[in-house]
Every structure is written in C-alpha cells, then in structure tokens.
Amino acid sequence: MKGGRQRSPSNGDFLSPDPVRRPPLFLYGLGVAVVMLIGKVGDAVGPVLVTENPWLLLLLNANDLHCVLTASSISFVPWLLLCAARRMIEDPLFYMLGLHHGSAAVTFVKARFPVFEMAEAVIRRASTIAVALDPGMVVCLMSGVHQMPAQSFFCANFLGTILRLLLLRLIPGVFPAQVQYCLSMIHAYQKWCVFAVVVVLCCSSWRFLRLFEDAAEGTECRRQTDSPCKLPRCSISS
C-alpha cells in the first residue's frame, strides 16, 4: 500500500512502506555507535578536558553538565553555536532510525527503558512539545516511529535546544560559587574521576551493544516469520 507506515493488526509492529529506499539498519547502527562512542570518550576524559580544553570537551559531548561547567570559560556566542551543533547531531539520527526502522527502535527502547509505555503515551499525544522540552534518544526515536513530520521535528528540536542552552548558560551566573567548587574538586581528583567514569561507561556500553543486537535480531526474525518471537535476553512481542 502507498502512504504512511502501517501497524500490523496481529502484533502491533511498525512497518515501513518502502523498505527498498530506506537505509539499511546496520548503517544506522554504525552511525549511532560512532556518535555514542565519541560521546563516551568525552565523558571519560571530561574531568581532564573541562579545565584544560573545554572546546574539545564540547565537541566530544555537549551534555548538560559539560555545558554548565564550560560556560564560564568560553564566550557566549561560540559556546552557544558549538553546543547547539553538537547536541543536534544525534537527534536527527535517532529520529530517522525510528522513522525507517520502527520495529528495531521500539524493541531497543522497550528493553533499555522500563518506563517506555508511559513515555510512548506522552509522545503520541504531544510529540512536538516532547521534542522541544527533552529531545533525548527515546523522544527522538519514538517521534520517528510515530511519523512526526520532519519539518515539525527539526523546528521543535532546534528551538528546544536553543532554549535549553540559554537556561543552562544562566546556571554559572546564578550559582558561581557552586560551579567553581565543582571545577576545583574535579581538578583535584582528576584520576579518580576518570577511573570511575570509565568503569561506568564500559558497563553501560556493553549493555547498550547487546540490546541493540537483540533489536536487530528481533527485526530480522519478524521479517522471516511475520510473527512475534522471543529472544534469550528480552521479549519483543507486543
């Protein structure tokens, strides 16, 4: 059938109307892996770069914490442009993954986030607001799965990102002593901070890769059998 994505009446799976033109899942998986690996590297070396090279830190990972801690060492306009560009690299990738590979996206998110059902209900009713307020991985994936128009997604994503960054920029001005104390503690205990972050990231990265592999296997199983199947580590039936 021509038109938008259809729901399978038997299992609630998300089907793509044009599997020939969509990029293969492994390309999205590679893109997600590269982007997240760069972000993990930024987290791992963050305790060192936050005081020695804040520009490089934001290029690697411009999360909320890094944006706040670097706001006092980089002038406003370059900081805003760099943070906005880095943060908006990931969101369209997750959106397109959900748009083109809904089954794998839903399986992956269900396995990783226990509150998926609640989040999906919110996104289904107010996807534009959700993208503007919190354009994270789950929100962007499910916005693609529910076929949010691309123009609406990118507009909400851009405006929400800029607004969030402006609010983050205010934190060092409102709490200068607290931010400076955090920077001094990170500098004093750099080695221990790096060690702790690396351990946590290794554990979380391994689990992330296993879940993404399960999502890919589940999608392939559905294509071959046209019915839900169960994997050893997580269920993909609806």
C-alpha positions, 0 to 999 in steps of 0.5 A: 500500500502507498502512504504512511507506515502501517501497524500490523493488526496481529502484533502491533509492529511498525512497518515501513512502506518502502523498505527498498529506499530506506537505509539499511539498519546496520548503517544506522547502527554504525552511525549511532555507535560512532556518535555514542562512542565519541560521546563516551570518550568525552565523558571519560576524559571530561574531568581532564578536558573541562579545565584544560580544553573545554572546546574539545570537551564540547565537541566530544559531548555537549551534555548538560553538565559539560555545558554548565561547567564550560560556560564560564570559560568560553564566550557566549556566542561560540559556546552557544553555536558549538553546543547547539551543533553538537547536541543536534547531531544525534537527534536527527539520527535517532529520529530517522532510525525510528522513522525507517526502522520502527520495529528495531527502535521500539524493541531497543527502547522497550528493553533499555527503558522500563518506563517506555509505555508511559513515555510512548503515551506522552509522545503520541499525544504531544510529540512536538512539545516532547521534542522541544522540552527533552529531545533525548534518544527515546523522544527522538526515536519514538517521534520517528516511529510515530511519523512526526513530520520532519519539518515539525521535528527539526523546528521543535528540536532546534528551538528546544535546544536553543532554549535549553542552552540559554537556561543552562548558560544562566546556571554559572551566573546564578550559582558561581560559587557552586560551579567553581567548587565543582571545577576545583574538586574535579581538578583535584581528583582528576584520576579518580574521576576518570577511573570511575567514569570509565568503569561506568561507561564500559558497563553501560556500553556493553549493555547498550551493544547487546540490546541493540543486537537483540533489536536487530535480531528481533527485526530480522526474525519478524521479517522471516516469520511475520510473527512475534518471537522471543529472544534469550535476553528480552521479549519483543512481542507486543 
